[in-house]
Amino acid sequence: MAILVIDVGGTHLKFRLQDREEVRKTPSGAQMTPHEMIEKVRAETADWTYDRVAIGFPAPVNEGTIQKEPVNLGTGWVGFDFAAALGCEVKLINDAAMQALGSYEGGRMLFLGLGTGLGTAMISNRLVLPLELGHLPYRKGKSFEEYVGQAGMKRLGRRKWIQYVFDVAERLRAAFIADYVVLGGGNVKKLDELPPFCRLGDNRNAFLGGLRLWDL
């Protein structure tokens, strides 16, 4: 038997089975409910055998429980019983924290996911701390993610957006006394160079993070 890792995004669900290189995906979308997600999981993994599942979910998660309905999916997620729906053990974590766990290489690491918003997590000595820094105030009444998220790039233009990525990365690294920062998310490819003390992440690290979740 094996672990199935599910990376839940606003546009796609991605799946990978332990010890396999193949990544499968299917559309998610702003109207997807948890029941529809379970149907998609069953359809996409019908020929895979697994007895444990790790899920990275795009909303605040505490102690394996979704705390708030996601912005980019449908409703009904708070209180949903994934283990009962899937018929096996499930570990649930914030999606940024799952990618952070897969990117971790020791010490104090801050993860910043540059995507639609700003995903954040901290890991210190394998203690995973999901964070919600993106909504904190930053400049001129706007939040961090309004500057370095997708909307910020569109409003500011790529060159200014990069300047703010550098500034935000350094401010948050200093605030958390991080040894290094991992920059993940789909928009890291827009950077010509990296801020000091930063290295690139990879969305594929989310799957490694899902496997590592079962070792914590």
N, C-alpha and C positions, 0 to 999 in steps of 0.2 A: 504494500500500500504506500501512498505518497501524499505529499502536501500539495494542494491546489492553491495558487496565489492569484487573487483577483484585484486588479487595480481599477478602481471606479473613477471615471472622469466625466466631465460634463458633456463630452462628445462621443466617447467610446468606453466600453468595458474591455479590459485586456486580461487575458488568462495565460498562465504558464504552469505546467506541471513539473514538480520536482524531478530533476535529472533529465529533463528534456529541454532542447534548445528552442523548439517551436513556440512562438507566441501567437495566440489567436485573439481576434478582436471582433466586436460587433457594436453597432451604434447604440448610444445611450440616449441622451437628449433631455431637454428641459421638462418633459412630461413623464419621464420614466418613474414609475412607482417601485417599491421594493418587490412586490409580487411579480411585476414585469421583469425585473432584474433576475429573479430566481428562474423564471421561464427561460430567459436568455442563457443563463449559466447552464441549465440542464441541456438546452439544445446544442450549445457550442462544445460541451464537454461530455457528450453522451458516450463516446468511445474511450474515455479516460477513467481510470480507477483511482480513487483517493479516499482517505479516511479523515483528513484534517484540512481545514481551509483557513487561509489568512486573507483578510480583506483590508485594503487601504481605501479609506472613505473621505470624500472632500467636504468635511464638516468637523466641528469640534467633537472630539471623542475623549471620554474620561473613563478609565478602568473598563474599557471594552464596551462602553455604552455611548451611543450618539446623543449629544446634548442639545443639538439644534438642527432644524431642517436645513438641508443644503440649498445654496443659492441657485445652482445650475441644474437641479434635477426636480422631479415631482415631489409630492408630499407623502407622508405616512412612514417616514424613516425612524422617527423617535419612538423607541419602545418596540421596534420590530425584532422578532426573534429569529435571527439568521440560522442558529443551530437547529431549531425545530424545522425550519423551512428546507434546509439542506440535508437534514438527517445525519449530521456528523458534528464533531467538535469544531468550533469556529473561534478564531481570535481576530478582533477588530481593532484597527488603529487609524488615526488620521493619515491621509495619503502622503502628506509631506513628511510626517514622522517615519512612515514606512520606507520612503526613498532615502531619508536621512540615515536610517539604520543600515540600509544596504550600502551606503557611501562611507560609513564610519571606518576610520583607520587608527583609532586610539586617541587619547587625550581629550581635550574639551573642544568639541566641534559644533559650530553653528551652521544650520542648513537654511538657505534662502531659495525658495522655489519661484523663479521668475516666469509666471504664466499669466492666466487671466487675471489673477490677483497676486498676492504674495503669500506663499506657504512658508511656514517657519517651524523649526524644531531645534532642540538642543540635545546633544548627547555628551555625557561625561562619565567615563569609566563604565560604559555600557548601560547607564541609566538614561532612559529615553524620556525626554520632556517635550511633549507637543506644546507648541506655543501659538498664540493668536496675535502676533505683533502687527500684522498688516493693517488692522483697523485703528491702531493708535495714531494720535495726531502727530504730524510731521512739520508741514509748512503751510502758512496762509490758510489755516482752517481745514486743510486736506490731510488725509491719512498717508501712511507710508505706501500702501498699495495703489493709492490714487496717483502717485508719482512713478513708481517702478513697476506697476502692473500694466496690463495691455492698454487700459484707458489712458494711462499716463504717457505711454509711448505715442499714442495717436494724438494726444493733446500737445505734447512738447516737441515731438519730432525725435528721430533716433539719436542725434548728436547730444541734445540736452538730456534725453532719457539716460544715456550712458553716463553722463556726469552725475546724475542723481543715483544711479546704481552704485557708482564708486563711493559716493558720500554715505549712502544708507548702509552699505556693507561695512564701511569703516566705523560708523557710529555704533552699529549693533554689535560688531565684533568687540569694540572697546567696552560697551555696556555689559556684555556677558563674559568678558575676560576670556574669550575663545582663543585657542591656539591657532585655529584656522577656520575658514568659512568655505563650505561647499555650495556652489551656485548651480542649481538644477532648474528644471522647467523648460518649456519649449522656447523661451525667448533668449536663452543664453547664447544661442547661435548668432544673435545680433551684436554681440560684444566683439570688438576687434582685439582687445586685450583684457586681461583680468585685473581687478583691483589687488592691492597688496594683501598677502596672507590668504588669498583665495585660490581654489582650484575648481575645475569643472566637474560637475556631476554628470549623471547619465540616467535617463528615464528607466533604462533597463535595471538599474540598481534597485528599483522598487521591488522587483521579484526576489532578489537576494535578501532584501529587507524582510519580505514576507516569510522566507524560510528561517531567517535569524530570529524572527519574532517567537518562533516555537522553541528557541533555545534559552530565552530569557526566564 
